[in-house]
Every structure is written in C-alpha cells, then in structure tokens.
C-alpha cells in the first residue's frame, strides 16, 4: 500500500486518505508502538500525513453512503458502514486504492457514485 501511494504521488492531482483511514492507521501504529516498542509505522504515518490530503466524512459523503447502503439493504447485501464511508470519502472522480476485500466487493456500487476501485490484493 505504501508503494502504491508513493507511486501515484507524482502522477495524480492529489493523493489522500479518509479521516477514518487515518484513524485505523493510527490505531495500528500506536498498537505496534505500545506492544513492541516499534515506532516505524507511527513515523511512516506522520511522514505520509505531511503530503497526503485528508478527506473528511462530510454531509455529501454521508448522503452518498446512505444511498448506497439503502440500495444494498433492498438487495439483502449490506456492506460494512466504515468501509463504505472510507470508500466514498474521496468523492466523485476518485480512485480508491485498497487492500480491503469489502471495497472490492462493492466496486459496482461505488462506481455508481463516481468512485473507481483499484484492488491491490487477490481478486475475489
């Protein structure tokens, strides 16, 4: 993931992450620091946050996520709320770079909101 972000740094209009992803990464980094005394993840995140744009979960993101989730509910195929909010944080025109299989599984719904998914893991 780190390589994918840095590779796009020079070619994309902006490269960012959701405020919710920042939280997830901070939790992981703090856990590694507290449990093992390993500060590498914390240091990498602090460096990355100096050049990454942080996408907020605002009213537009919440409305888009609610629309997608309501449609998924009608189909009986819910997706995790946190993953959906993260995916839509970059808004229309963004490319979501992810290792999360949940994002891969909702790529069609995200495309309906103008978000493409670049899944870096194994295909489902």
C-alpha contacts under 8 A as a table, 3 or more apart, distances in Angstrom:
res1	aa1	res2	aa2	distance
1	X	4	X	5.03
1	X	5	X	6.27
1	X	97	X	7.93
1	X	98	X	7.49
1	X	99	X	7.50
1	X	120	X	7.75
2	X	5	X	5.28
2	X	6	X	6.26
3	X	6	X	5.15
3	X	7	X	5.85
4	X	7	X	5.16
4	X	8	X	6.35
4	X	97	X	7.66
5	X	8	X	5.36
5	X	9	X	6.21
5	X	15	X	7.03
6	X	9	X	4.94
6	X	10	X	7.66
7	X	10	X	6.80
7	X	11	X	7.73
8	X	11	X	5.23
8	X	12	X	5.65
8	X	15	X	7.04
9	X	12	X	6.01
9	X	14	X	7.11
9	X	15	X	6.04
12	X	15	X	6.47
14	X	52	X	7.65
14	X	53	X	6.90
15	X	52	X	5.60
15	X	53	X	6.06
16	X	52	X	4.60
16	X	53	X	4.18
16	X	54	X	5.43
16	X	55	X	6.68
16	X	90	X	7.72
17	X	21	X	6.17
17	X	22	X	6.83
17	X	52	X	6.92
17	X	53	X	6.47
17	X	54	X	5.21
17	X	55	X	5.85
17	X	89	X	7.85
17	X	90	X	7.48
18	X	21	X	4.99
18	X	22	X	6.35
18	X	54	X	5.66
18	X	55	X	4.61
18	X	56	X	6.14
18	X	57	X	7.34
18	X	86	X	5.51
18	X	87	X	7.93
18	X	89	X	5.58
18	X	90	X	7.05
19	X	22	X	4.98
19	X	23	X	6.41
19	X	54	X	5.81
19	X	55	X	5.82
19	X	56	X	5.50
19	X	57	X	7.00
19	X	86	X	7.89
20	X	23	X	5.03
20	X	24	X	6.39
20	X	57	X	7.88
20	X	82	X	7.64
20	X	86	X	6.21
21	X	24	X	4.95
21	X	25	X	6.10
21	X	86	X	6.63
22	X	25	X	5.16
22	X	26	X	6.03
23	X	26	X	5.08
23	X	27	X	6.17
24	X	27	X	5.21
24	X	28	X	6.38
25	X	28	X	5.12
25	X	29	X	6.10
25	X	45	X	7.43
26	X	29	X	5.05
26	X	30	X	5.92
26	X	42	X	6.97
26	X	45	X	7.51
27	X	30	X	5.21
27	X	31	X	6.01
28	X	31	X	5.10
28	X	32	X	6.31
28	X	41	X	7.82
29	X	32	X	5.24
29	X	33	X	6.17
29	X	39	X	7.15
29	X	40	X	7.82
29	X	41	X	4.94
29	X	42	X	4.86
29	X	45	X	8.00
30	X	33	X	4.98
30	X	34	X	5.97
30	X	39	X	8.00
30	X	42	X	6.74
31	X	34	X	5.17
31	X	35	X	5.87
32	X	35	X	5.27
32	X	36	X	5.49
32	X	37	X	6.62
32	X	38	X	5.66
32	X	39	X	7.08
32	X	41	X	7.63
33	X	36	X	5.60
33	X	37	X	4.40
33	X	38	X	4.64
33	X	39	X	5.13
33	X	42	X	7.58
34	X	37	X	5.73
34	X	38	X	7.78
35	X	38	X	7.95
38	X	41	X	7.52
39	X	42	X	5.26
39	X	43	X	6.07
40	X	43	X	5.09
40	X	44	X	6.05
41	X	44	X	5.04
41	X	45	X	6.08
42	X	45	X	5.20
42	X	46	X	6.21
43	X	46	X	5.20
43	X	47	X	6.25
44	X	47	X	5.15
44	X	48	X	6.04
45	X	48	X	4.93
45	X	49	X	5.98
46	X	49	X	5.21
46	X	50	X	6.61
47	X	50	X	5.34
47	X	51	X	7.39
48	X	51	X	5.62
48	X	52	X	5.84
49	X	52	X	5.01
49	X	53	X	7.34
49	X	54	X	7.84
55	X	89	X	5.59
55	X	90	X	5.86
56	X	89	X	6.30
57	X	60	X	7.91
57	X	61	X	5.67
57	X	62	X	6.76
57	X	85	X	7.03
57	X	86	X	7.94
57	X	89	X	5.78
58	X	61	X	5.33
58	X	62	X	6.23
59	X	62	X	5.09
59	X	63	X	6.06
60	X	63	X	5.19
60	X	64	X	6.21
61	X	64	X	5.21
61	X	65	X	6.09
61	X	85	X	6.76
61	X	88	X	5.89
61	X	89	X	5.80
61	X	91	X	6.90
62	X	65	X	5.11
62	X	66	X	6.02
62	X	85	X	6.96
63	X	66	X	5.10
63	X	67	X	6.24
64	X	67	X	5.18
64	X	68	X	6.32
64	X	88	X	7.33
64	X	113	X	7.16
65	X	68	X	5.14
65	X	69	X	6.01
65	X	81	X	7.94
65	X	84	X	6.17
65	X	85	X	6.05
65	X	88	X	6.88
66	X	69	X	5.13
66	X	70	X	5.97
67	X	70	X	5.25
67	X	71	X	6.32
68	X	71	X	5.24
68	X	72	X	6.21
68	X	109	X	6.47
68	X	110	X	7.87
69	X	72	X	4.89
69	X	73	X	6.03
69	X	78	X	6.47
69	X	79	X	6.99
69	X	81	X	7.87
70	X	73	X	4.97
70	X	74	X	6.38
71	X	74	X	5.16
71	X	75	X	6.55
72	X	75	X	5.02
72	X	76	X	6.11
72	X	77	X	5.04
72	X	78	X	5.24
72	X	79	X	7.41
73	X	76	X	4.83
73	X	77	X	5.85
73	X	78	X	5.56
74	X	77	X	7.66
79	X	83	X	7.52
79	X	84	X	6.92
79	X	102	X	7.09
79	X	106	X	7.48
80	X	83	X	5.41
80	X	84	X	6.28
80	X	102	X	7.52
81	X	84	X	5.07
81	X	85	X	6.16
82	X	85	X	5.22
82	X	86	X	6.14
83	X	86	X	5.08
83	X	87	X	6.04
83	X	102	X	7.01
83	X	103	X	6.81
84	X	87	X	5.07
84	X	88	X	6.30
84	X	103	X	7.52
85	X	88	X	5.31
85	X	89	X	6.06
86	X	89	X	5.28
86	X	90	X	7.99
87	X	90	X	7.08
87	X	96	X	6.43
87	X	103	X	6.99
87	X	110	X	7.53
87	X	115	X	7.83
88	X	91	X	5.26
88	X	92	X	7.86
88	X	110	X	7.32
88	X	113	X	7.92
88	X	115	X	7.05
90	X	93	X	7.90
90	X	94	X	5.57
90	X	95	X	7.90
90	X	96	X	7.73
90	X	115	X	7.92
91	X	94	X	5.98
91	X	113	X	7.74
91	X	114	X	7.27
91	X	115	X	6.73
92	X	113	X	6.10
92	X	114	X	4.35
92	X	115	X	5.54
93	X	114	X	5.35
93	X	115	X	5.70
93	X	116	X	7.66
94	X	114	X	7.14
94	X	115	X	5.15
94	X	116	X	6.50
95	X	115	X	5.79
95	X	116	X	4.77
95	X	117	X	5.71
95	X	118	X	6.69
96	X	115	X	6.83
96	X	116	X	6.02
96	X	117	X	4.75
96	X	118	X	5.83
96	X	119	X	7.98
97	X	117	X	6.22
97	X	118	X	4.79
97	X	119	X	6.10
97	X	120	X	7.06
98	X	103	X	7.06
98	X	104	X	7.98
98	X	117	X	7.34
98	X	118	X	6.29
98	X	119	X	5.11
98	X	120	X	5.94
98	X	121	X	7.80
99	X	119	X	5.83
99	X	120	X	5.28
99	X	121	X	5.27
100	X	103	X	5.50
100	X	104	X	6.82
100	X	119	X	7.53
100	X	121	X	7.73
101	X	104	X	4.93
101	X	105	X	6.19
101	X	119	X	7.78
101	X	121	X	7.68
101	X	124	X	7.22
102	X	105	X	5.05
102	X	106	X	6.43
103	X	106	X	5.22
103	X	107	X	6.18
103	X	117	X	7.27
103	X	119	X	7.75
104	X	107	X	5.29
104	X	117	X	6.75
104	X	119	X	6.06
104	X	123	X	7.86
104	X	124	X	7.49
105	X	108	X	7.86
105	X	124	X	7.55
106	X	109	X	5.38
106	X	110	X	6.20
107	X	110	X	5.01
107	X	111	X	6.01
107	X	116	X	6.86
107	X	117	X	5.88
108	X	111	X	5.04
108	X	112	X	6.50
109	X	112	X	5.23
109	X	113	X	7.02
110	X	113	X	5.21
110	X	114	X	6.54
110	X	115	X	5.20
110	X	116	X	6.65
110	X	117	X	7.74
111	X	114	X	4.88
111	X	115	X	4.87
111	X	116	X	5.46
111	X	117	X	7.88
112	X	115	X	7.37
119	X	122	X	7.83
119	X	123	X	7.59
